[in-house]
Amino acid sequence: MPVLAIAIADEAFQDYQTVEDIFEIPAPPDGIPFELRIKKELDQVPFFQVMSAEGPTGKIQTAGSHSKRTVDAGHRAGMGANITFRAKRREALVSADGKGSSTIYRLGRC
């Protein structure tokens, strides 16, 4: 949904202007993908742009920008330690295992 919200806000689609327009697209038969065409003038514009108070800057976000936002969100939520991608992966494995320990740790790979 965040990617769809960015595309709608950027008015990126040729044939659709709102999220409601997109949700009204009927399901394609037999699982055939449906193409949402992007406007030609946006072909060379980065999708994930650096934002300023005035709006999109046209510069691409760096890989570290997502990490910084994640750490900042954790701090605002009252977490003392930084949330990292490694911590997210570890938590997903612990949750998926259902036994309170990560599959990777039980296999001795960490």
C-alpha positions as CSV (number, residue, x, y, z in Angstrom):
1,M,0.0,0.0,0.0
2,P,2.8,2.6,0.7
3,V,4.1,2.1,-2.9
4,L,0.6,2.6,-4.3
5,A,0.1,5.7,-2.1
6,I,3.4,7.2,-3.5
7,A,2.3,6.5,-7.1
8,I,-1.1,8.0,-6.6
9,A,0.4,11.1,-4.9
10,D,2.8,11.5,-7.8
11,E,0.0,11.1,-10.3
12,A,2.1,8.4,-11.9
13,F,-0.5,6.3,-13.6
14,Q,-1.7,7.1,-17.1
15,D,-5.2,5.8,-16.7
16,Y,-6.0,6.1,-12.9
17,Q,-6.1,9.0,-10.6
18,T,-7.3,7.6,-7.3
19,V,-6.9,4.5,-5.2
20,E,-10.6,3.9,-5.8
21,D,-10.0,3.8,-9.5
22,I,-7.4,1.1,-9.0
23,F,-9.5,-0.9,-6.6
24,E,-12.4,-1.0,-9.2
25,I,-10.2,-2.9,-11.7
26,P,-11.7,-6.3,-12.1
27,A,-9.6,-9.3,-11.3
28,P,-7.9,-10.6,-14.4
29,P,-8.8,-14.1,-15.5
30,D,-6.5,-17.0,-14.8
31,G,-4.1,-14.9,-12.7
32,I,-2.9,-13.0,-15.7
33,P,-1.1,-9.8,-14.4
34,F,-2.8,-6.5,-15.1
35,E,-0.4,-3.6,-16.1
36,L,-0.8,-0.2,-14.5
37,R,0.9,2.0,-17.1
38,I,3.2,4.8,-15.8
39,K,3.2,8.2,-17.5
40,K,6.1,8.5,-20.0
41,E,7.3,11.8,-18.4
42,L,8.0,9.9,-15.2
43,D,10.2,7.2,-16.8
44,Q,13.4,8.8,-15.6
45,V,12.2,10.1,-12.3
46,P,13.2,8.1,-9.2
47,F,10.2,6.4,-7.6
48,F,11.6,6.8,-4.0
49,Q,12.6,10.4,-4.0
50,V,14.1,12.5,-1.3
51,M,11.4,14.8,0.1
52,S,11.8,18.4,1.3
53,A,9.3,20.8,2.8
54,E,8.5,21.9,-0.8
55,G,7.9,18.4,-2.0
56,P,9.9,15.8,-4.1
57,T,13.4,16.9,-5.0
58,G,14.0,14.6,-7.9
59,K,16.9,12.9,-6.1
60,I,16.8,9.2,-5.3
61,Q,16.7,8.1,-1.6
62,T,19.8,6.3,-0.5
63,A,19.7,2.8,1.0
64,G,20.6,4.3,4.4
65,S,17.5,6.6,4.4
66,H,15.1,3.7,5.1
67,S,17.4,2.5,8.0
68,K,17.5,6.0,9.5
69,R,13.7,6.3,9.4
70,T,13.3,2.9,11.0
71,V,15.7,3.9,13.8
72,D,13.9,7.2,14.3
73,A,10.5,5.5,14.4
74,G,11.9,3.1,17.1
75,H,13.2,6.0,19.2
76,R,9.8,7.8,18.9
77,A,8.1,4.6,20.1
78,G,10.3,4.6,23.2
79,M,12.8,1.9,22.2
80,G,16.3,2.6,23.6
81,A,18.2,0.4,21.1
82,N,18.2,1.0,17.4
83,I,16.0,-1.2,15.2
84,T,18.1,-2.7,12.5
85,F,17.4,-4.9,9.4
86,R,19.2,-7.7,11.2
87,A,16.9,-7.3,14.2
88,K,13.8,-7.3,12.0
89,R,15.0,-10.5,10.3
90,R,15.8,-12.1,13.6
91,E,12.4,-11.2,15.0
92,A,10.7,-12.6,11.9
93,L,12.5,-15.9,12.3
94,V,11.7,-16.1,16.0
95,S,8.1,-15.4,15.3
96,A,8.0,-17.9,12.4
97,D,9.6,-20.6,14.5
98,G,6.9,-20.6,17.1
99,K,9.3,-22.2,19.7
100,G,10.9,-19.1,21.1
101,S,14.2,-19.5,19.2
102,S,15.3,-18.7,15.7
103,T,15.8,-21.6,13.3
104,I,19.1,-20.1,12.3
105,Y,20.4,-20.1,15.9
106,R,19.3,-23.7,16.4
107,L,21.2,-24.7,13.3
108,G,24.3,-23.0,14.7
109,R,24.7,-20.5,11.9
110,C,25.0,-17.3,14.0
